[in-house]
Amino acid sequence: MACSEPGEPMIGGFATWRNVPITFDQVGTSSETVQVANYMRVTPNTEDTPAAENIEVGLYAEKTGTTTQSYGPRWWELTTSGGQVYAIRSGVNPTVADGRNHTYMAVRQDDADQWFVLYDFNMVGVTFHQLPVPRGNPNRIDVGLEVAGPKYTNVPAIANRMQFMDENKTWRRVTRTNTATSVTLPACSTTYKPPNCFTTKITDSTSFTEWNVSKPRNTTASAQFGPPAASASASALPGTFNGVDQRALQACMEQDPASCLTTVPGLADCVMTQMACNAEALLATNEPATQRRSEASVSAAHIRSQAAAAFRVGTTDVTVAARPAGAASLDAADSATAWTVTSTQPTAGLRPSKGRTFEGFQASYSAQGELIKACWGELCP
C-alpha cells in the first residue's frame, strides 16, 4: 500500500489504472478465499483512529472455482459498525481484462458529510455512513494491492496513479514527504522468489505520480476471457454531454486518464454537479463476464462454501436461498442475483480490521458465483 496524508482538507479522491489480466492456478481451493483487490481508499475523518469510516473503490478478482473467476470493479463503504460492497456493472468493458484505462473517484457532496462514488466519471453510488469532516481534520488517501492466496495468484504490473481534491476544488498530487509505503511480502529478488513476493516502485521524487506494483507467479494457468465487447462508436457519441467535450474525453481515457480532469473541457465541473459525465460509458451494452466465459452455473453447496470462506464462518452457519426464476426487479443488482446467503453468526466481514467482528451478514451472488453485493453488521437492512 502507498499511504498518503495530504496535510490539508481533502474533498475528493481520484485514481486510475488499466484492466490487467489477474489470473489464478486451476486447482481446487474451496476451503479458502483466493482473491485480489487493487483499490483506492479515502478516509475522510481520522480524528478517532486511522481505521475509521472509509470509502474504497477499485478492481477485484476472485477465484470462484477450479477453472473460474470473477473480475471487475466494486465500491465499498466501511465503518466501525459494519460494511457494504456493490459490484459495478456499468461502463465500457468493466469486467474484461482488455488493458483499457478506467477511473475511480470519491467526491464529497457540497455542504454535506456523504460522498459520491464515480466510475469512469459516472456516478455509481453514494455513501450513507461517513463521519462529519470538521475543517482542518486529518484525512488519508491510499492506493493498495491486497492479495489473499498469493501462491495461486499472478498479478502483472499495475500502474496506479492517484490525486486528491483540495477545498478549492483543485485536483493535486500528494507530495512525497506526505507519502509512505507498507509492503508485507518481501521484494522479489534472487533470495525471495515468486509466488511469495511483491515488486513495488513509486515514481517521481517530489510528488506521488505512480505506484507500480505486481505479485508474480512462476507457473499460472487461468480461465481465459473472450474478446472485449466493442465500445460505443465515435459517431454515436454526442459532441458535448452535460457540458463535457466527449471526443476529448474519449481520447484522454485512451491515452492519459490521469490528466482528464485538467485537460478535458467541462469535466472537472461536471463531476461535481452531474450524475453522469461519460456518454460512452452510458451507451455501452455489457454482457456479464460470466456469459463471455460460458461458465456453468454453480450449486448451492458451492455458494455455501464460497460465502462461508469469504466471511470466515462455518458452512453450517449460513443459509442459502435461490432467487425464483423469472422474478421481476427494478434493481439491476437484484436482477443479476441468483443466490442469496444470510447468516447471524459473528463475522469480520470482507475487510477484516484489527480483530473487529460484526453480527451477521447478507450476500448476493450470480449464477456463476460472482459477488453482486453484500453487507455485514449494522450496515445491513
N, C-alpha and C positions, 0 to 999 in steps of 0.2 A: 504494500500500500504506500502511496505517496500522500502524506498528510499535510494539510495546509491550514494555517490560521491567517486570514488576510490582514489582520491588525486594524481593521476598521469595520463599521457596519456593512453587512452583506445582504442584498435583497434578491440575488439571483445566482444560479449556478449553471454552467454550460460545459458539456463535454462532447467529444466526437471521436469516432474510430471506425474502422472498416469491419464488415461482417466476414471474419476469417473462419476457416473450417476447423472447428473444435471437434476432435474425434476421440473415440473410446475403443478399447480392445473388445473383440467379440467373444467374451467369456461371461459365464453366469455370475452375477453379483446381487442376487435377490435379497440377501440379508444385510446389505449396506447401501448407503446413498453415495452415488458417484456423480458429481456434478461440477460445473464451472460457473463462476459469476465474475463478469468484468463490469464494474459499475462506477458510477459517480454517486457519492453520498454527501448530502448537505445537512449539517446540524446547525440550525439557526440559533439555538439558545443553549449554551453550555454552562449556564450560571451555576447549576447544581452539580453536574457531572459531565465529563466528556462523552459518556454513553447515554446522553439524554435523547429526547424525541428527535427523530431524524427522518429524512426522505431519501430513498435510494431508487435509482433508475439505471438500467443497463441491459447488457446482453447475457443470456443464461442458456446453458446447455446441460441436459441431464440424461444419463444412461437409463432408459426405461425398460430395457430387456437385453437379451444376449446380443441381438443384432440391431436394436432400435434405439433411437434417441430423440429427445425433443430439443428444440433450438429456437431462440427468438427473444425479443425484448420483453421486459416486465418493469413495473414500477411498484414500489413498496412504501408503506408508512409504518414506522417502527416507534413504539413508545415504551415507557417503563411498565405499562399495564397490559401490553399485548401488541399485536401487529396484524397487517393485512398486505396481500400481494395480488396483483392483477396482471395477467398476460396481456400484452399489447398486440392486437390483431389487425392493425390498420397500417397504411403506408405502402411504400413500394418494396416488395420482397422482404418483409421484416423477418421471415423465418427461413431465408435461403442464404447459405454461405457463399455468396457470389462476389465478395470483395467490394461491395458497394459501401460508400460512406453513409453513416446515419448519425443523427444528432440527438442529444439527451439534455433536457432542461428542467429546472425548477425555478419558478419566479414567484415572489411574494405578491399577494394581492395588495393593491393600494388601500391604505387605511384599514387593514385587517391583519389577522395573525396567520391566516392559512395561505397555502401555496398552490399555484397551478403547476401541473406536470405536463411537459410537452415532449413529443417525439417527432422528429423531422419537422419541427416548427409548427405542429398542430397539437392542440390540447387533447390529452388522453385521460386526464384525471384531475382531481382536486383533493387536497388533504382536509381532514376534519379534526385532527387531534394534536396539532403542533402548538407549542407554548408561545405565549406572547414574547416579543423580542424588544426589550427596552433599548432605547437609543444608546449606542456605545457598548452593548452587551457583546461578550466574546462569542465567536462562532467558528465553524470549521467547514471546509470543503475538501473532500478526499476523492481520489480515484484508486481503485484496487482490483487485483485479480485474486479470487479465492477459489481454491481447488480442493474438493473432497474426493479422496481416492486417487491420488497422484500416480500410483503405479499402473493405473489403467488408462491414463489420460494424456493426450497430446494437445498442447495449445501453442500454435505458432505465434510469432511476434505480433503483439498488438500495440499500435502507436496511439496511446491515449493523450489527447490534447484537452486542456481544461482552462476555463476562465471564470471569473466572478463578476457580478454587477455591484457597483458601489451605490451609495444613496443618491448620487447624481444621475443614476440610470446609465452609467458608462460601463462597458464591458472591459475588464482589465485582467492581466495575468498576475498571479501571486509572485512576489519576489522570492528568490531562492533562500534568503535569510529567514523567511516565514514558512519554509517547507522542510519536512523531514521524511525519511522513509523507514518502513518496517518490513523486513523480509524474514520469514520464519523458516524457510528452507535454505540450505547453503547455496552459494553461487555455483553454477555449473563450471567444472574445471576438470583437469586430469585426475584430481583427487576425488571430487564429488561429481558423479556422473548421473545422467538421467536413469530412472524417472524421478528421483527424489532431489531435484534441484531446480532453481529458477535462474533465468538470465534477466537482469534489470539494468536500466540506464535512464537517468534524467538528462535531457539535453539543455543547453544554454546555462551559462554560469551566473546570469543576473536575474532571470525570471523563469518561472515554470513554463516551459514551452511544450515539452513532450515527456511522458513517462512510458518508456518502451519496455515491455515485459513479455516473457514467454515461459512455458513449462514444457520442455521437450520430453518425448517418449521415443525410445530407440526403435521399437517394433510395434506398430499400431495397424490394426485392421478395423475398418469402421463402416457403418452404414453410409451409403453414398446418396447425396441429394441429386435430384433430376435437374434439368436445365432451368434457369431462372425464368419466371414469367416476365413478359415484356411490360415495361412501364408505359405510361401514357405518352403518346406521340406529341411532338412539339406542336403540331397543327391543332391538336385537341386542347391545348392549354390557352387560357386567356392571356392577353398581353400583361394585364395588371389584375391582381386579385387581392381584395382587402388592402389596397394601397401598395402591394409588393410587386415589383418587376419580376414576373415569373420566368422569363427567359434568363435573366441574370441569376436568379436563384437556382435554376436547374443547372446552369453551367458551374456555379460556385459549389454546389453539392458534389459535383463530379470531380472538381479539381482541388478545392481547398475550403471545406466547410467551416474550418476554424475562423475564417475571415468573413463569413457571410454576414454576420451581424453588423459589420462596419462597412462592407463594400456593396451589399445589395440594397438598392433604393427601397425605402419603406419597411424593411424587415424589422429593424430594431424597434420601431414604433408599433408595428403590428403585434409582435409577441407580447407586448404589454397591454394591448387593448382588445385583441380579437381572439376567437377560439380557434381559428384556422388561418394559416398564412401560406401554406404549401399546396397549391392546387393539384400538382402532380400526385401527391400522396392521397388526396381525396378521390382522384379519378382512378386510382389503381384498383384492380379487382384481383384479390389474392385468394387462392385456394389454401386451405390449411396445409401445413408442411407434411402432415401425415398422408394426405392424398397424393402428394408428389412422390412419396416413397413407397406407395402401395403396401402399407403395412396392414397386417391382420389386426382385428380388434383383440384387446386383451381381456382376460377373465376377471371376475370379481375377486378371485383369490389373488391374482397378480396385483390388482389395485390395492387390496388389503395389505399385502406385504410391502408394496411401494410406499404407501402412506404411513404405515407403522414405522418403517425405517426412517423416513424423512422427518417425522415428528418425534421419533425416539420413544415410542410406546410399544406395548406388546400387541401382537396381531389379534389377540382375543379382546383387546380393549377398544377396538374400532368397529363401527357399524357401516356397512356398505350398502347403498341403495342405487338401483339403476333408474335413470330418468325414463319415464314412459315414452315409447316410440311415438313420434308424431306430436308430442306435446308442444303447444304453441308458447312462444315467449317473445316479448318485445325487446328483451335484453340480449345483445349479441353473445355475451359470455354464457348466459344460460342456454342459448340455442346450441352452443358448441359442447355443452356438458352432457356426458353420457353416464358418469358415475359421481355420486356424492358420498363423501366419507365424513363421519362425525365421531367424536369421542369426548367424554367428560373427564378423561384422565389428565393429570398434570403433564405439561409438555414445555420444552424450552422454545417451541416454535421453530420456524425455519431459519431464524437468525439467532442462535444461542448467544447469550451475553452475560458474562460474569455470574454464572450459576443461577440466573433467574428462571423460574418456572411459572407457567400460567395455567389457568383452569380451562381445559378443553380446547378443541379446535374444530373447524369445518373446512372441507376442501372439495373442489370440483375438478374432475379430470375428463379429458376427451376419451373417445372410444379406444384410442391407441395409447392412452396413458400419459398424455401431456397435461401438465398442471394448467388449469384455466384461471382459477382464483382460489384464495384461501384466507382464513383469518384464525386468530388464536387469542385467548384471554378476553379482555373486556372490549376488544375491537370487533368481536363477533356480534351479529344482531341479537 
